[in-house]
Amino acid sequence: FGMTSDADPGNLRGTIRTLDRTANISLDCNHLTSDRHCAWGVVSQSGWSLVNETGVPCLGADDWWADAEGSMLRNIDTHDLYLFAHGHDYPAALHDLQAVGGKVPLLPRRNLGVWFTRWYDYDAADV
């Protein structure tokens, strides 16, 4: 396909997949391995991003990820590519990603409980 987003030096990458079991890690994409960081992002200083979805897991006709035998359903299209060509209009690229992939599910705010704290600098002797 020529140059893809993971080879684009201007690609601004995605987000860190998880912070579980990490110490003080660098957020610099150049120092992270691809298992920690998304291999691509939909915004790029080059003005374009090509996302290759060929062979990734997908939902079946009954809205489930596996068939009756329990095998993961995969996208069987020969090529499944998405081109985001927004120049430097990064919000538009993110908006179109949401249009293609759907809204990100979030917990309702009421389910997070009370987030109130009064911080006192306690040490072991105070407790």
C-alpha positions as CSV (number, residue, x, y, z in Angstrom):
1,F,0.0,0.0,0.0
2,G,3.0,2.3,0.0
3,M,3.7,4.2,3.2
4,T,1.3,3.2,6.0
5,S,0.6,5.1,9.2
6,D,2.9,3.0,11.4
7,A,5.8,4.0,9.1
8,D,4.8,7.7,9.0
9,P,7.3,9.7,11.0
10,G,4.7,12.5,11.5
11,N,2.0,10.1,13.0
12,L,1.1,11.3,16.5
13,R,0.2,7.8,17.6
14,G,-2.7,6.7,19.8
15,T,-2.8,6.2,23.5
16,I,-1.0,3.9,25.9
17,R,-3.1,0.8,26.2
18,T,-2.7,0.4,30.0
19,L,-0.8,1.8,32.9
20,D,-1.3,-1.4,34.9
21,R,2.0,-2.9,36.3
22,T,4.0,0.1,35.1
23,A,6.5,2.2,37.0
24,N,7.4,5.7,35.9
25,I,7.3,5.2,32.2
26,S,8.2,7.6,29.5
27,L,5.2,8.9,27.4
28,D,7.6,9.6,24.5
29,C,6.5,7.4,21.6
30,N,10.0,6.9,20.5
31,H,10.9,5.1,23.7
32,L,7.9,2.8,23.9
33,T,7.5,-0.6,22.4
34,S,4.5,-1.2,20.1
35,D,2.9,-3.5,22.8
36,R,2.6,-0.5,25.1
37,H,1.6,2.0,22.5
38,C,-0.8,2.0,19.6
39,A,1.1,1.3,16.4
40,W,-0.9,4.1,14.6
41,G,-3.1,7.1,15.2
42,V,-5.6,8.9,13.1
43,V,-3.9,12.2,13.4
44,S,-0.6,13.0,11.8
45,Q,1.6,16.0,11.2
46,S,1.8,14.7,7.6
47,G,-1.9,15.4,7.2
48,W,-3.0,11.9,6.6
49,S,-3.4,8.5,8.2
50,L,-4.0,5.1,6.7
51,V,-5.6,2.5,9.0
52,N,-5.4,-1.2,8.0
53,E,-8.3,-3.2,9.5
54,T,-7.7,-6.3,7.4
55,G,-7.9,-9.5,9.5
56,V,-8.9,-7.9,12.8
57,P,-11.6,-9.4,15.0
58,C,-15.1,-8.4,14.1
59,L,-18.7,-8.9,15.2
60,G,-20.8,-11.6,13.4
61,A,-24.4,-11.4,12.3
62,D,-25.6,-12.1,15.9
63,D,-23.4,-9.4,17.4
64,W,-20.9,-11.7,18.9
65,W,-17.1,-12.1,18.5
66,A,-17.0,-15.9,18.0
67,D,-18.7,-18.5,15.9
68,A,-20.6,-21.6,17.3
69,E,-17.3,-23.5,17.7
70,G,-15.7,-20.7,19.7
71,S,-13.3,-19.5,17.1
72,M,-12.7,-15.7,16.9
73,L,-14.4,-14.1,13.9
74,R,-12.0,-12.2,11.7
75,N,-12.5,-9.7,9.0
76,I,-12.1,-11.7,5.8
77,D,-12.2,-8.8,3.3
78,T,-9.2,-8.8,1.0
79,H,-8.4,-5.2,2.0
80,D,-10.1,-3.1,4.6
81,L,-8.5,0.3,4.7
82,Y,-9.5,3.6,6.1
83,L,-7.9,6.8,5.0
84,F,-8.1,9.9,7.2
85,A,-6.9,12.9,5.1
86,H,-7.8,15.9,7.3
87,G,-4.6,17.9,7.0
88,H,-4.1,19.5,10.4
89,D,-7.8,19.5,11.4
90,Y,-7.2,16.9,14.1
91,P,-10.7,17.2,15.7
92,A,-12.3,16.4,12.4
93,A,-10.1,13.2,12.1
94,L,-11.2,12.1,15.6
95,H,-14.9,12.9,14.8
96,D,-14.6,10.7,11.7
97,L,-13.0,7.9,13.7
98,Q,-16.0,8.0,16.0
99,A,-18.3,7.9,13.0
100,V,-16.6,4.8,11.7
101,G,-15.9,3.0,14.9
102,G,-18.7,4.2,17.1
103,K,-18.8,6.1,20.4
104,V,-16.5,5.1,23.2
105,P,-18.6,3.6,26.0
106,L,-18.2,5.4,29.3
107,L,-19.5,4.6,32.7
108,P,-22.3,7.0,33.8
109,R,-20.9,9.6,36.2
110,R,-23.2,8.4,39.0
111,N,-21.5,5.0,38.9
112,L,-18.1,6.4,39.9
113,G,-19.2,7.3,43.4
114,V,-18.2,10.4,45.3
115,W,-14.8,11.8,44.3
116,F,-14.2,14.1,47.2
117,T,-11.0,14.3,49.1
118,R,-9.4,16.5,51.7
119,W,-5.7,16.0,51.4
120,Y,-3.7,15.9,54.5
121,D,0.0,15.0,54.4
122,Y,-0.3,12.0,56.8
123,D,2.7,9.8,57.6
124,A,2.8,6.5,59.4
125,A,3.0,8.1,62.9
126,D,-0.2,10.1,62.3
127,V,-2.2,7.1,61.3
